[in-house]
Amino acid sequence: MNQFKCVVEFEKLMDVVKSSF
């Protein structure tokens, strides 16, 4: 379960990075 939360956070981070560039 904790691993899934980590993946979700990572996806959110990638979304922010893609928006920046």
PDB file of N, H, CA, C and O in Angstrom:
ATOM      1  N   MET A   1       0.837  -1.201   0.000  1.00  0.00           N
ATOM      2  CA  MET A   1       0.000   0.000   0.000  1.00  0.00           C
ATOM      3  C   MET A   1       0.873   1.252   0.000  1.00  0.00           C
ATOM      4  O   MET A   1       0.597   2.213  -0.717  1.00  0.00           O
ATOM      5  N   ASN A   2       1.920   1.229   0.807  1.00  0.00           N
ATOM      6  H   ASN A   2       2.145   0.447   1.389  1.00  0.00           H
ATOM      7  CA  ASN A   2       2.825   2.380   0.877  1.00  0.00           C
ATOM      8  C   ASN A   2       3.513   2.595  -0.463  1.00  0.00           C
ATOM      9  O   ASN A   2       3.748   3.729  -0.881  1.00  0.00           O
ATOM     10  N   GLN A   3       3.832   1.499  -1.126  1.00  0.00           N
ATOM     11  H   GLN A   3       3.641   0.578  -0.787  1.00  0.00           H
ATOM     12  CA  GLN A   3       4.497   1.583  -2.437  1.00  0.00           C
ATOM     13  C   GLN A   3       3.569   2.254  -3.446  1.00  0.00           C
ATOM     14  O   GLN A   3       4.010   3.057  -4.268  1.00  0.00           O
ATOM     15  N   PHE A   4       2.288   1.921  -3.378  1.00  0.00           N
ATOM     16  H   PHE A   4       1.930   1.269  -2.710  1.00  0.00           H
ATOM     17  CA  PHE A   4       1.320   2.509  -4.302  1.00  0.00           C
ATOM     18  C   PHE A   4       1.240   4.014  -4.086  1.00  0.00           C
ATOM     19  O   PHE A   4       1.183   4.778  -5.049  1.00  0.00           O
ATOM     20  N   LYS A   5       1.234   4.441  -2.832  1.00  0.00           N
ATOM     21  H   LYS A   5       1.280   3.820  -2.050  1.00  0.00           H
ATOM     22  CA  LYS A   5       1.187   5.872  -2.519  1.00  0.00           C
ATOM     23  C   LYS A   5       2.418   6.569  -3.088  1.00  0.00           C
ATOM     24  O   LYS A   5       2.329   7.689  -3.591  1.00  0.00           O
ATOM     25  N   CYS A   6       3.543   5.914  -3.008  1.00  0.00           N
ATOM     26  H   CYS A   6       3.615   5.004  -2.599  1.00  0.00           H
ATOM     27  CA  CYS A   6       4.786   6.478  -3.537  1.00  0.00           C
ATOM     28  C   CYS A   6       4.675   6.664  -5.045  1.00  0.00           C
ATOM     29  O   CYS A   6       5.106   7.682  -5.587  1.00  0.00           O
ATOM     30  N   VAL A   7       4.098   5.683  -5.711  1.00  0.00           N
ATOM     31  H   VAL A   7       3.747   4.856  -5.271  1.00  0.00           H
ATOM     32  CA  VAL A   7       3.924   5.752  -7.165  1.00  0.00           C
ATOM     33  C   VAL A   7       2.988   6.905  -7.530  1.00  0.00           C
ATOM     34  O   VAL A   7       3.237   7.635  -8.489  1.00  0.00           O
ATOM     35  N   VAL A   8       1.926   7.060  -6.770  1.00  0.00           N
ATOM     36  H   VAL A   8       1.723   6.466  -5.991  1.00  0.00           H
ATOM     37  CA  VAL A   8       0.961   8.138  -7.031  1.00  0.00           C
ATOM     38  C   VAL A   8       1.644   9.492  -6.868  1.00  0.00           C
ATOM     39  O   VAL A   8       1.449  10.393  -7.685  1.00  0.00           O
ATOM     40  N   GLU A   9       2.430   9.632  -5.834  1.00  0.00           N
ATOM     41  H   GLU A   9       2.589   8.900  -5.171  1.00  0.00           H
ATOM     42  CA  GLU A   9       3.163  10.887  -5.613  1.00  0.00           C
ATOM     43  C   GLU A   9       4.134  11.140  -6.757  1.00  0.00           C
ATOM     44  O   GLU A   9       4.303  12.275  -7.202  1.00  0.00           O
ATOM     45  N   PHE A  10       4.765  10.083  -7.224  1.00  0.00           N
ATOM     46  H   PHE A  10       4.628   9.161  -6.862  1.00  0.00           H
ATOM     47  CA  PHE A  10       5.713  10.198  -8.332  1.00  0.00           C
ATOM     48  C   PHE A  10       5.000  10.654  -9.601  1.00  0.00           C
ATOM     49  O   PHE A  10       5.506  11.493 -10.346  1.00  0.00           O
ATOM     50  N   GLU A  11       3.803  10.080  -9.837  1.00  0.00           N
ATOM     51  H   GLU A  11       3.392   9.398  -9.231  1.00  0.00           H
ATOM     52  CA  GLU A  11       3.022  10.469 -11.011  1.00  0.00           C
ATOM     53  C   GLU A  11       2.653  11.942 -10.934  1.00  0.00           C
ATOM     54  O   GLU A  11       2.702  12.654 -11.937  1.00  0.00           O
ATOM     55  N   LYS A  12       2.283  12.396  -9.740  1.00  0.00           N
ATOM     56  H   LYS A  12       2.243  11.818  -8.925  1.00  0.00           H
ATOM     57  CA  LYS A  12       1.928  13.809  -9.569  1.00  0.00           C
ATOM     58  C   LYS A  12       3.145  14.687  -9.852  1.00  0.00           C
ATOM     59  O   LYS A  12       3.036  15.736 -10.487  1.00  0.00           O
ATOM     60  N   LEU A  13       4.284  14.249  -9.380  1.00  0.00           N
ATOM     61  H   LEU A  13       4.373  13.398  -8.864  1.00  0.00           H
ATOM     62  CA  LEU A  13       5.517  15.009  -9.584  1.00  0.00           C
ATOM     63  C   LEU A  13       5.840  15.097 -11.073  1.00  0.00           C
ATOM     64  O   LEU A  13       6.205  16.164 -11.566  1.00  0.00           O
ATOM     65  N   MET A  14       5.708  13.987 -11.786  1.00  0.00           N
ATOM     66  H   MET A  14       5.411  13.120 -11.385  1.00  0.00           H
ATOM     67  CA  MET A  14       5.974  13.989 -13.224  1.00  0.00           C
ATOM     68  C   MET A  14       5.007  14.922 -13.953  1.00  0.00           C
ATOM     69  O   MET A  14       5.376  15.575 -14.929  1.00  0.00           O
ATOM     70  N   ASP A  15       3.767  14.976 -13.469  1.00  0.00           N
ATOM     71  H   ASP A  15       3.467  14.446 -12.676  1.00  0.00           H
ATOM     72  CA  ASP A  15       2.775  15.865 -14.064  1.00  0.00           C
ATOM     73  C   ASP A  15       3.233  17.315 -13.926  1.00  0.00           C
ATOM     74  O   ASP A  15       3.133  18.094 -14.874  1.00  0.00           O
ATOM     75  N   VAL A  16       3.722  17.666 -12.771  1.00  0.00           N
ATOM     76  H   VAL A  16       3.803  17.033 -12.001  1.00  0.00           H
ATOM     77  CA  VAL A  16       4.197  19.025 -12.521  1.00  0.00           C
ATOM     78  C   VAL A  16       5.408  19.328 -13.409  1.00  0.00           C
ATOM     79  O   VAL A  16       5.512  20.416 -13.976  1.00  0.00           O
ATOM     80  N   VAL A  17       6.304  18.377 -13.522  1.00  0.00           N
ATOM     81  H   VAL A  17       6.219  17.493 -13.062  1.00  0.00           H
ATOM     82  CA  VAL A  17       7.503  18.557 -14.341  1.00  0.00           C
ATOM     83  C   VAL A  17       7.124  18.765 -15.807  1.00  0.00           C
ATOM     84  O   VAL A  17       7.683  19.630 -16.480  1.00  0.00           O
ATOM     85  N   LYS A  18       6.177  17.972 -16.298  1.00  0.00           N
ATOM     86  H   LYS A  18       5.722  17.268 -15.751  1.00  0.00           H
ATOM     87  CA  LYS A  18       5.745  18.097 -17.689  1.00  0.00           C
ATOM     88  C   LYS A  18       5.088  19.452 -17.931  1.00  0.00           C
ATOM     89  O   LYS A  18       5.239  20.034 -19.005  1.00  0.00           O
ATOM     90  N   SER A  19       4.364  19.952 -16.944  1.00  0.00           N
ATOM     91  H   SER A  19       4.241  19.479 -16.071  1.00  0.00           H
ATOM     92  CA  SER A  19       3.713  21.263 -17.087  1.00  0.00           C
ATOM     93  C   SER A  19       4.750  22.376 -17.142  1.00  0.00           C
ATOM     94  O   SER A  19       4.568  23.384 -17.824  1.00  0.00           O
ATOM     95  N   SER A  20       5.834  22.175 -16.414  1.00  0.00           N
ATOM     96  H   SER A  20       5.982  21.356 -15.860  1.00  0.00           H
ATOM     97  CA  SER A  20       6.873  23.206 -16.353  1.00  0.00           C
ATOM     98  C   SER A  20       7.591  23.348 -17.688  1.00  0.00           C
ATOM     99  O   SER A  20       7.979  24.451 -18.073  1.00  0.00           O
ATOM    100  N   PHE A  21       7.768  22.233 -18.395  1.00  0.00           N
ATOM    101  H   PHE A  21       7.452  21.337 -18.083  1.00  0.00           H
ATOM    102  CA  PHE A  21       8.533  22.280 -19.641  1.00  0.00           C
ATOM    103  C   PHE A  21       7.650  22.312 -20.872  1.00  0.00           C
ATOM    104  O   PHE A  21       8.155  22.352 -21.994  1.00  0.00           O
TER     105      PHE A  21
END
